[in-house]
Amino acid sequence: MADDRLIIAGREFKSRLWVGTGKYKNFLETQKAIEVSGADVVTVAVRRVNITDRSKENLLDYLDPKKYTILPNTAGCYTVEDAVRYARLARAAGVSDLVKLEVLGDEKTLFPDTAGLIEAAKILIKEGFVVLPYTNDDPIVAKKLVDIGCPAVMPLAAPIGSGLGIRNPYNLKIIMETVKAPIIVDAGVGTASDAALAMEYGADAVLMNTAIAGAQDPIAMAEAMKYAVHAGRLAYKAGRIPKKLYATASSPIEGML
């Protein structure tokens, strides 16, 4: 599996587990969990985290830019204008032109506003951003995002922070089969088995935050997620046996005395 690298827009990533940085007790816990997870892509909310004032304690001081790809995201943005503005702010601060684009449509569910998402993506792509859009599990929307120039899509498994796991595996499978771009399952993972299952379905990566940061032992959960994503990827590549209604003997009787 050493050569099984994830490539998006010409950028190569070793780990297929991507992690967020919110909800930890402090920056030291954040740093330790990320290190243990083995992730090399780390998302940072531009709107909620200080990444521009270098005179104050800064999350980026705890993340080695030589080790991690910092992925700014527009979390908390409910309008196209806000999402575009915070993406521009991240680039102006020298963080990255790679952006996880979120345009939320509802404060209770945090479901994406897909019309606004597509509009904001078009603006940012035209400005040279590499846009990774957080979207719902609609295969049509996913295809439209790729068609306008997004090099990958990030469909939710369940509402952000819900821990419900994959609520609609059938839509995710359709997206994976029909969209010709990497699929990063984002939001809703609750435990290691959810991550493994997403990878077994054929996801190219899994992004999570609350499942690790909100665990009773975030460091241990970060390690569990590392193994889960790796195991799920191995199982997907190995090819599972078909499901059958009745038993099939593990030891055939042909040739027995």
Secondary structure, 3 states (H helix, E strand, C coil): CCCCCEEECCEEECCCEEECCCCCCCHHHHHHHHHHHCCCEEEEECCCCCCCCCCCCCHHHHCCCCCCEEEEECCCCCCHHHHHHHHHHHHHCCCCCEEEECCECCCCCCCECHHHHHHHHHHHHHCCCEEEEEECCCHHHHHHHHHCCCCCEEECCCCCCCCCCCCCHHHHHHHHHHCCCCEEEECCCCCHHHHHHHHHHCCCEEEECHHHHCCCCHHHHHHHHHHHHHHHHHHHHHCCCCCCCCCCCCCCCCCCC
